[in-house]
Amino acid sequence: MKILDKLPYIIIAGFAWVVIVSSCANQGMPTGGPRDSVPPVLVETQPEYKALNYGGEEVRLTFNEFIIPDQVSEMLVVSPPLEKRPTVLTKSKTLIIRFNEKLQDSITYSLDFKNSIVDNNEKNPYENLRFSFSTGNSLDTLRVAGKVINSFNLEPVENALVLLHKNLHDSAVYTTPPEYIAKTDEEGMYLFDNLSAGEYHVFALNDLNTDLKYNEGAEEIAFHDTLIIPSAEYHSEVDTMVSGADSMLVAGHVHFLPDPIYLRQFTEKIFDQYVKTTKRDSRYQCTFVFNEPVRDTFDIQLTDTLLHDWYVLEPNQKYDSLTMWIADTALAAQEVIQMELSYFQLDSLNQIFVKKDTVEMQFAEKEDDSRKKRRDRKEEEEEGPPPIPQFTWNTNLSSSGFDLNKDILLTAPQPVRYLDPAAISIYLTDDTLKTPINAKFAIDTTVWRTYRLSFNWEPETSYTIEIDSAACENIYGITSQKLSSKFTTRAKDYYGAINLTLTNVETPVLVQLLENNDKEPILAEKKVTSDKTVVFDYLSPEKYRVKVIYDKNENGKWDTGSFQDKYQPERVAYINEVIKIRSNWDNNLNWDLKPDPTFTKNIRDKELEEQKRKEEEEERLREQEREQNQGQQNDMFRQGGFSPGSM
């Protein structure tokens, strides 16, 4: 047969070969391969790990792959601390830490990289890398570890600087650098490794200016009450799994002392009074903010005139922010008012004197468009005189769902000159005679210009509140508008309760019911002085947290600590579980208030954990289904008679 006659068969055979090869090469949909989840591996160091008598100027760490050193400069902690920051370089797969000063003789240095070294592909971190060497002929091996937490909410403090001082004078933390430093991780944990023997004071700072010293009043601090003396003990252990006297195996471990040290960081109250801000918010309202409370020390006068009763002062609860209402309308009309503020201050000898600041409080109305002014005047002439101004009450009422355990709150927008309680009435909406109920009227002592009306409300009942017009007049002579509002209370079975049985109450405590979020606003608080059951009732079906303050000085609030006077902040503790309230259900809980030396806060939301578990289980089943479908597709390709083994 001629070549020309064979050509069609050759083409068909060639096409068939292409099809066969394609079928063998593509058994399924191509994938990108498994994700790189392996961190870099340290393969060589210069000097060797725990080397002695090292006199070099740098440390080299070589890995099995390229790394990214971006976070090393920020996170690396060298202890004992260096005066100059080391230079961080990379060369191929080697990380270079170059010291910019001569190292001390006969000192063990520790380099803590934490999780700052990551690979170049998926940024997998080399976790908790520590490297040490000695410039002398021995290596220090003692350890101190612990945790730094926020003293008020027990949250871990990340990147806190922890200091060890061999200088035991109280002033050392203010004036001299420490012998050793460490930084906390995201869990607040810290570790000093390769310590020399001796006595130490331990501190923790947020070290805002990175000078390794405590700047009183500007930085947070934590301190341990007693000296620490690091030591190590070897504990031998006989392996009881080995039989026979000849084959007895004795093992053991080294136990480092002291046990973990928990440090509670706080802001120390240092009296250094000054005015932070002054502002004239409106023609009638000014705000003064101080860095310290000015209770019983504040006074204000006009500099260019003498007036009496020309202002009303409304300080906040801490008395460090004051709202001043200008009661004299002629004075308020001035665009600029000069005032003299007086308050206590300390001089250079820590002696109290009266500090006086002169401030100019300015306010100018925005200019109206002239055409708009003419139009407004024309409208006024057509419509007659403007209505007499009146203010409107602000209330916490809603048409439905008013809580049984709440009071009605009435708030005036400006300071009140007088209010007639007899002009306020509450009655059952269905009562055509409008017979007033005997609600208790009181001034709210925590919120300015607010009044409370309390009553044992009946569930699922409709009430009406009425306030006569002109029942109240403010300091500018403006009266209140008439108020008539209906509201209906909730059903009793809508609520749940927490019955909390407390034991080991050794000091007065404040038991607080909190919202379930990071800010933890206080919803209710009860003081307890002995073992008892505390009840939080009429709770909406929500999630809550419970906290306790060990109110050692019995002043009804949490108090910070003082390094100057050597006392710690007041203890706090939490129930480490989110409490979910269900309607018509009581949560009965027991709580042992014996102080926890570890200050554990690990509030678990069991409902969210269960939801997450179910989602992970569903995702696992979906993944299995995808793998099965993928396998079935691969089998379909093989059913055509082509497989890698048949090629």
C-alpha positions in Angstrom: 0.0 0.0 0.0 1.3 3.4 -0.9 2.1 6.0 1.7 -0.6 8.2 0.3 -3.1 5.4 0.8 -2.0 4.9 4.4 -2.3 8.6 5.3 -5.9 8.5 6.6 -5.0 5.5 8.9 -2.0 7.4 10.2 -4.1 10.5 11.0 -6.8 8.4 12.8 -4.1 6.5 14.8 -2.5 9.8 15.8 -5.8 11.3 16.9 -6.5 8.1 18.9 -3.1 8.4 20.6 -3.8 12.0 21.6 -7.1 11.0 23.1 -5.5 8.1 25.0 -2.7 10.2 26.4 -5.1 12.9 27.5 -7.3 10.4 29.3 -4.4 8.9 31.1 -3.0 12.3 32.1 -6.3 13.8 33.4 -7.8 11.4 35.9 -9.9 14.2 37.5 -10.0 17.9 38.1 -6.5 19.3 38.8 -5.9 20.7 42.3 -3.3 23.2 43.6 -1.8 20.6 45.8 -1.9 20.5 49.6 -1.5 23.8 51.4 1.9 24.5 53.1 1.2 24.3 56.8 4.6 23.4 58.0 6.6 26.1 59.8 10.2 26.8 58.9 12.8 24.4 60.4 15.9 25.7 62.1 18.9 23.8 60.6 21.9 25.7 61.9 22.9 28.4 64.4 26.0 30.5 64.9 27.0 30.3 67.7 25.7 26.9 68.8 22.6 26.9 71.0 23.8 27.4 74.6 27.3 28.1 73.5 29.9 29.2 76.1 32.6 31.9 75.9 31.0 33.5 72.9 32.7 36.8 71.8 31.1 37.5 68.5 29.0 40.4 67.4 26.0 38.7 65.9 23.8 35.6 66.0 22.9 33.7 62.8 19.9 31.4 62.5 19.6 29.4 59.2 16.3 27.8 58.2 15.3 25.2 55.6 13.3 27.8 53.6 13.1 31.6 53.0 11.6 33.6 55.9 10.0 37.0 56.4 11.7 39.0 59.2 9.2 41.9 59.2 8.0 41.4 62.8 11.3 40.4 64.3 12.5 44.0 65.1 9.3 44.7 66.9 8.9 41.5 68.8 12.4 40.4 69.6 13.4 40.7 73.3 17.0 40.5 74.3 17.7 39.9 77.9 19.6 41.3 79.7 18.5 44.4 77.8 20.9 46.2 75.4 21.4 49.9 75.3 21.1 50.0 71.5 18.5 48.1 69.4 20.1 45.3 67.4 20.0 45.3 63.6 17.9 42.6 62.0 19.1 41.3 58.6 18.4 38.4 56.3 20.8 36.7 53.8 19.3 33.9 51.8 17.7 31.6 54.3 19.6 33.0 57.3 18.3 35.5 59.9 21.1 37.7 61.3 20.8 39.6 64.6 23.7 42.0 64.8 24.5 43.6 68.1 25.4 47.3 68.0 27.4 47.3 71.2 29.9 45.2 73.1 28.3 42.4 75.1 28.9 42.2 78.8 31.4 39.6 80.1 30.3 36.4 81.8 26.6 37.0 81.1 24.0 34.6 79.7 22.0 36.2 77.0 18.5 35.1 76.0 16.9 36.0 72.7 13.1 35.6 72.6 11.6 35.8 69.1 8.1 34.6 70.1 6.2 34.0 66.9 7.8 36.7 64.8 9.7 34.4 62.3 7.4 33.1 59.5 8.0 31.3 56.2 7.8 33.1 52.9 5.0 31.0 51.5 2.0 30.8 53.8 3.5 32.8 56.8 3.6 29.8 59.0 5.2 30.9 62.3 8.1 29.2 64.1 6.4 29.3 67.5 8.0 30.5 70.7 11.6 30.5 69.4 14.1 31.2 72.1 17.9 31.2 71.7 20.6 31.6 74.4 24.4 31.7 74.7 26.9 32.8 77.3 29.9 35.2 77.1 31.4 33.3 80.1 32.4 29.8 80.9 29.0 28.8 82.4 25.3 29.1 81.4 22.7 30.4 83.8 19.7 28.1 83.8 17.2 29.4 86.3 13.6 30.5 85.3 10.8 32.7 86.4 7.4 32.6 84.7 3.9 33.9 85.2 1.1 36.0 83.7 0.1 39.7 83.5 -3.6 40.5 83.7 -5.7 43.7 83.8 -6.6 44.2 87.5 -10.1 45.4 86.8 -11.4 42.9 84.3 -8.8 40.1 84.5 -8.1 40.2 80.7 -4.6 39.1 79.7 -2.2 42.0 78.9 -0.4 41.4 75.7 3.1 43.0 75.1 3.5 44.1 78.7 7.1 44.6 79.6 8.1 42.5 82.6 11.2 43.5 84.6 13.5 41.8 87.0 15.6 44.1 89.3 18.5 43.1 91.4 18.6 46.6 92.7 16.1 46.2 95.6 15.6 49.9 96.4 12.1 51.1 95.8 13.3 53.8 93.5 15.1 51.4 91.1 12.0 50.9 88.9 11.9 54.7 88.4 15.6 55.3 87.8 17.7 52.3 86.6 17.3 49.7 83.9 16.5 46.2 85.0 18.8 43.2 84.9 16.4 41.1 82.8 13.3 41.8 80.7 10.6 39.8 79.1 7.4 40.5 77.1 4.0 38.9 77.5 2.3 37.0 74.6 -1.4 37.2 73.6 -2.4 35.2 76.6 -0.5 37.5 79.0 2.2 34.8 79.7 5.8 35.7 80.2 9.0 33.6 80.8 12.5 34.6 82.0 15.0 31.9 81.1 18.7 31.6 81.8 18.6 33.7 85.0 21.5 34.0 87.4 21.0 33.2 91.1 20.0 36.1 93.4 17.1 38.1 94.8 14.8 40.1 92.5 11.9 42.5 92.5 9.5 41.8 89.6 7.4 44.5 87.9 5.2 44.8 84.7 4.8 48.0 82.8 3.1 49.1 79.6 6.3 51.2 79.0 4.9 53.7 76.6 8.2 55.5 76.0 10.3 52.3 75.9 12.9 53.5 78.4 12.5 50.4 80.6 11.5 52.5 83.6 8.3 53.3 85.3 6.9 56.8 84.5 4.5 57.4 87.4 1.0 58.5 86.5 1.6 58.1 82.8 2.1 54.3 82.6 0.4 51.3 84.1 2.3 49.1 86.6 2.1 45.7 88.3 4.4 44.5 91.1 4.9 41.5 93.3 4.5 42.0 97.0 7.7 40.1 98.0 11.2 39.4 96.7 11.6 36.4 94.5 14.6 34.0 94.7 14.8 31.8 91.6 15.9 28.2 92.3 15.6 24.7 90.8 14.9 21.3 92.3 15.4 17.9 90.7 12.6 15.5 91.5 13.5 11.8 90.8 10.8 9.4 89.8 10.9 5.6 89.6 9.3 4.1 86.5 6.8 1.6 88.0 6.1 0.2 84.5 9.5 -1.5 84.4 9.7 -4.9 86.1 12.7 -6.5 87.7 15.3 -5.0 90.0 18.0 -5.2 87.3 15.9 -3.2 84.8 14.6 -0.5 87.3 14.6 2.9 85.5 14.9 6.1 87.5 13.8 9.3 85.7 12.8 12.7 86.9 12.3 16.3 86.1 13.5 19.7 87.2 11.0 21.9 89.1 11.7 25.6 88.9 10.8 27.9 91.8 9.0 30.2 92.5 5.7 29.0 91.2 4.1 31.1 88.4 3.7 34.7 89.5 0.5 36.5 88.6 0.8 40.2 88.2 -2.3 42.5 88.1 -1.5 45.7 86.2 -3.2 49.0 87.1 -3.0 52.7 86.7 -1.8 54.3 89.9 -3.7 57.4 91.1 -1.2 60.2 91.3 -2.5 63.7 92.2 -1.4 66.0 89.4 -4.4 68.2 88.8 -4.9 70.2 85.7 -7.7 71.3 83.3 -7.8 68.9 80.3 -10.5 70.6 78.2 -12.9 73.6 78.4 -15.7 74.1 76.0 -18.8 76.2 75.5 -21.2 73.7 74.0 -24.0 76.2 73.5 -25.0 79.7 74.6 -26.1 78.4 77.9 -23.9 75.4 78.5 -20.1 74.9 79.3 -18.1 71.8 80.0 -14.9 71.6 82.1 -12.9 68.3 82.2 -10.1 67.7 84.7 -7.7 64.8 85.0 -8.4 64.4 88.7 -11.7 64.8 90.7 -12.3 68.3 92.0 -14.9 67.5 94.6 -14.8 70.1 97.4 -12.0 72.0 95.6 -13.6 73.6 92.6 -14.8 77.2 92.4 -15.6 79.5 89.5 -16.0 83.3 89.2 -16.5 85.9 86.5 -13.4 88.1 86.1 -15.1 91.3 85.0 -18.4 91.4 86.8 -20.0 90.3 90.1 -23.2 88.2 89.8 -25.0 86.0 92.3 -26.6 82.6 91.4 -25.5 83.0 87.8 -24.8 79.3 87.1 -25.9 75.8 87.9 -23.2 73.1 88.2 -23.7 69.4 87.3 -20.7 67.3 88.0 -20.4 63.6 86.9 -20.1 60.9 89.5 -16.3 61.0 89.5 -16.4 64.8 89.8 -13.8 65.2 87.1 -16.2 66.4 84.4 -18.5 69.3 85.1 -21.3 70.7 83.1 -22.1 74.4 83.9 -25.4 76.0 82.9 -25.4 79.8 82.6 -28.6 80.8 84.4 -28.3 84.5 83.7 -29.8 85.1 80.2 -28.1 88.5 79.8 -24.7 86.9 80.5 -25.4 84.0 78.2 -26.1 86.4 75.4 -22.4 87.5 75.4 -20.3 85.9 72.8 -17.2 85.9 75.0 -17.3 85.3 78.8 -14.1 85.4 80.9 -14.1 83.0 83.9 -11.6 82.1 86.6 -11.4 78.5 87.6 -9.9 77.6 91.1 -8.9 74.2 92.2 -6.2 72.5 94.4 -2.8 71.7 93.1 0.5 70.4 94.5 3.7 72.5 94.3 7.2 71.1 93.9 7.3 70.3 97.6 4.0 68.3 97.4 2.3 71.1 99.3 -1.3 71.9 98.4 -2.1 75.4 97.0 -5.0 76.9 95.1 -4.4 77.0 91.4 -6.2 79.6 89.3 -6.8 79.4 85.6 -8.4 82.2 83.5 -10.4 80.9 80.5 -12.3 82.6 77.7 -15.6 80.8 76.9 -16.7 81.7 73.4 -19.9 81.0 71.5 -21.3 82.6 68.3 -24.5 81.8 66.6 -24.3 80.9 63.0 -25.3 83.8 60.8 -28.7 83.2 59.0 -29.2 84.1 55.4 -30.7 87.6 55.1 -33.5 86.5 52.7 -34.4 83.8 55.2 -34.6 86.4 58.0 -36.9 88.6 55.8 -39.1 85.6 55.0 -39.3 84.6 58.7 -40.4 88.1 59.6 -43.0 88.1 56.9 -44.4 84.8 58.1 -44.4 86.0 61.7 -46.5 89.0 60.7 -49.0 86.8 58.8 -49.2 84.1 61.5 -49.2 86.4 64.6 -47.0 86.2 67.7 -44.9 83.1 68.1 -46.2 80.5 70.6 -44.9 80.5 74.1 -41.9 78.1 74.3 -42.2 74.9 76.4 -39.9 72.0 76.9 -40.7 68.3 76.4 -40.0 65.6 78.9 -37.7 62.7 78.0 -39.0 59.4 79.3 -38.1 55.7 79.2 -41.6 54.7 78.3 -42.6 52.5 75.3 -46.2 51.7 74.2 -45.7 48.0 75.0 -43.3 45.8 76.9 -42.5 48.0 79.9 -40.4 46.0 82.4 -42.1 45.1 85.7 -38.9 45.9 87.7 -38.3 49.4 86.2 -39.2 52.8 87.4 -40.6 55.5 85.1 -37.8 58.0 84.4 -38.6 61.7 83.6 -35.7 63.8 82.4 -35.8 67.6 81.8 -33.4 69.0 79.1 -32.2 71.9 81.3 -31.9 72.4 85.1 -35.2 72.6 86.9 -36.3 75.5 89.1 -39.4 73.7 90.5 -41.6 70.7 89.9 -45.0 70.0 91.3 -45.3 66.2 92.0 -49.1 66.7 92.5 -49.4 67.5 88.8 -48.2 64.0 87.9 -50.7 61.2 88.0 -50.7 57.5 86.9 -53.9 55.5 86.5 -55.2 52.3 84.9 -56.0 53.0 81.3 -59.3 51.2 81.6 -60.3 53.2 84.6 -62.8 55.8 83.3 -62.6 57.6 86.6 -58.8 58.0 86.3 -58.2 57.1 89.9 -54.5 57.7 90.6 -52.4 54.9 91.8 -50.0 55.5 94.7 -46.7 55.7 92.8 -43.7 56.8 94.7 -42.0 60.0 93.4 -38.3 60.6 94.1 -35.4 62.6 92.6 -32.8 60.4 91.0 -29.5 60.9 92.8 -27.3 59.5 90.0 -28.6 61.3 86.9 -29.1 65.0 86.8 -32.5 66.5 86.1 -34.1 63.1 86.3 -37.1 62.0 88.5 -38.3 58.4 89.3 -41.8 57.1 89.6 -41.9 53.6 91.2 -44.7 51.2 91.7 -45.3 47.4 92.0 -46.6 47.2 88.4 -49.1 44.4 87.6 -48.1 42.2 84.7 -49.8 42.6 81.3 -51.6 45.7 82.5 -52.1 49.0 80.6 -51.4 52.3 82.5 -51.5 55.9 81.5 -49.3 58.7 82.9 -50.3 62.3 82.7 -48.3 65.4 83.6 -50.1 68.8 83.6 -48.9 71.6 81.4 -46.6 73.9 83.3 -46.1 71.3 86.0 -42.4 72.1 85.8 -40.4 75.3 85.2 -36.7 75.4 84.3 -34.1 78.0 85.3 -34.9 80.1 82.2 -38.6 80.4 83.0 -39.6 77.9 80.4 -42.4 75.5 81.5 -43.1 71.9 80.5 -45.5 70.7 77.9 -48.4 68.5 78.8 -47.6 64.8 78.7 -50.0 61.9 78.3 -48.6 58.5 77.5 -49.9 55.0 77.7 -47.8 51.9 78.4 -48.4 48.2 78.9 -46.3 46.0 81.2 -44.8 42.7 80.2 -46.2 39.3 81.2 -44.6 37.9 84.4 -43.6 34.6 82.6 -41.5 36.6 80.2 -38.8 37.0 82.8 -36.2 34.6 84.2 -34.0 34.9 87.4 -30.6 34.1 88.8 -30.4 32.7 92.3 -26.8 32.9 93.3 -25.8 31.1 96.5 -22.5 32.6 97.8 -20.1 30.8 100.2 -16.8 31.7 101.8 -17.7 35.4 101.9 -14.9 36.6 104.1 -14.9 40.3 103.2 -17.7 42.5 101.9 -18.2 42.0 98.2 -20.1 43.8 95.4 -22.0 41.3 93.2 -22.5 42.7 89.8 -24.8 41.6 86.9 -23.2 42.6 83.6 -24.1 42.7 80.0 -22.5 40.0 78.0 -20.0 42.0 76.0 -16.4 43.2 76.3 -17.4 46.5 77.9 -19.4 44.8 80.6 -21.8 47.5 81.5 -23.3 47.1 85.0 -27.0 46.2 85.0 -27.5 45.6 88.7 -25.3 45.5 91.8 -25.8 44.1 95.3 -23.6 44.4 98.4 -23.1 41.1 100.4 -21.3 40.8 103.8 -21.9 37.1 104.6 -22.8 33.8 103.0 -26.3 34.1 101.4 -28.3 33.7 98.3 -28.4 36.7 96.0 -31.4 37.0 93.6 -31.4 38.9 90.3 -35.0 38.7 89.2 -37.2 40.1 86.4 -34.4 39.5 83.9 -35.1 39.6 80.2 -34.3 36.5 78.2 -30.7 37.5 77.3 -27.2 36.4 78.1 -25.4 37.9 81.2 -22.1 37.8 83.1 -21.6 37.9 86.8 -18.7 39.6 88.5 -17.7 40.2 92.1 -15.5 42.9 93.6 -13.8 42.2 97.0 -14.6 45.6 98.5 -11.9 45.5 101.2 -12.3 49.1 102.3 -16.1 48.9 102.1 -16.5 52.1 100.0 -18.9 50.6 97.5 -16.6 50.7 94.5 -13.5 49.1 93.0 -10.2 50.7 94.0 -6.9 50.7 92.1 -3.5 49.9 93.7 -0.5 52.0 94.7 3.1 51.2 94.3 4.0 54.3 96.3 2.0 53.0 99.3 2.6 49.3 98.6 -0.9 48.0 98.2 -2.5 46.0 95.4 -5.7 46.8 93.6 -8.9 45.3 95.0 -9.5 41.7 93.8 -12.2 40.8 91.3 -13.6 37.5 90.1 -16.0 36.2 87.5 -18.3 33.2 87.1 -16.6 31.6 84.1 -19.7 30.9 82.2 -22.2 33.0 80.3 -25.5 32.8 82.0 -28.4 32.5 79.5 -31.8 33.5 80.9 -34.9 31.8 79.6 -38.4 33.0 80.1 -40.2 31.6 83.2 -37.0 29.8 84.3 -34.7 30.2 87.4 -30.9 29.7 87.1 -29.7 28.3 90.4 -25.9 28.7 90.8 -23.4 28.1 93.6 -20.3 30.2 93.9 -17.4 29.7 96.2 -15.8 33.1 96.8 -12.6 31.8 98.3 -10.0 34.0 96.4 -8.4 32.3 93.4 -4.6 32.9 93.4 -4.5 32.4 89.6 -7.2 35.1 88.9 -8.7 32.9 86.1 -11.1 34.5 83.7 -12.3 32.1 81.0 -15.9 32.9 80.4 -17.4 30.2 78.3 -20.5 30.5 76.2 -21.7 26.9 76.1 -24.4 27.7 73.6 -22.0 29.2 71.1 -19.6 26.3 71.7 -22.3 23.8 70.9 -23.3 25.8 67.8 -19.7 25.9 66.7 -19.3 22.2 67.2 -22.4 21.5 65.1 -21.1 23.8 62.3 -17.7 22.0 62.3 -19.5 18.6 62.2 -21.6 19.7 59.3 -18.6 21.0 57.5 -16.8 17.7 58.1 -19.7 15.8 56.6 -19.8 18.1 53.6 -16.1 17.6 53.1 -16.6 13.8 53.2 -19.4 14.1 50.6 -17.1 16.2 48.4 -14.4 13.6 48.6 -16.8 10.8 47.8 -18.1 12.7 44.8 -14.6 13.4 43.6 -13.8 9.7 43.9 -16.8 8.8 41.9 -15.8 11.2 39.1 -12.3 9.7 39.0 -13.9 6.2 38.7 -16.0 7.4 35.7 -12.8 8.4 33.9 -11.3 5.0 34.5 -14.3 3.1 33.2 -13.3 3.8 29.6 -10.5 1.2 29.9 -7.7 3.7 30.4 -5.7 3.8 33.6 -2.1 4.6 34.5 -1.4 0.9 34.7 -2.7 0.3 31.2 -0.4 2.8 29.5 
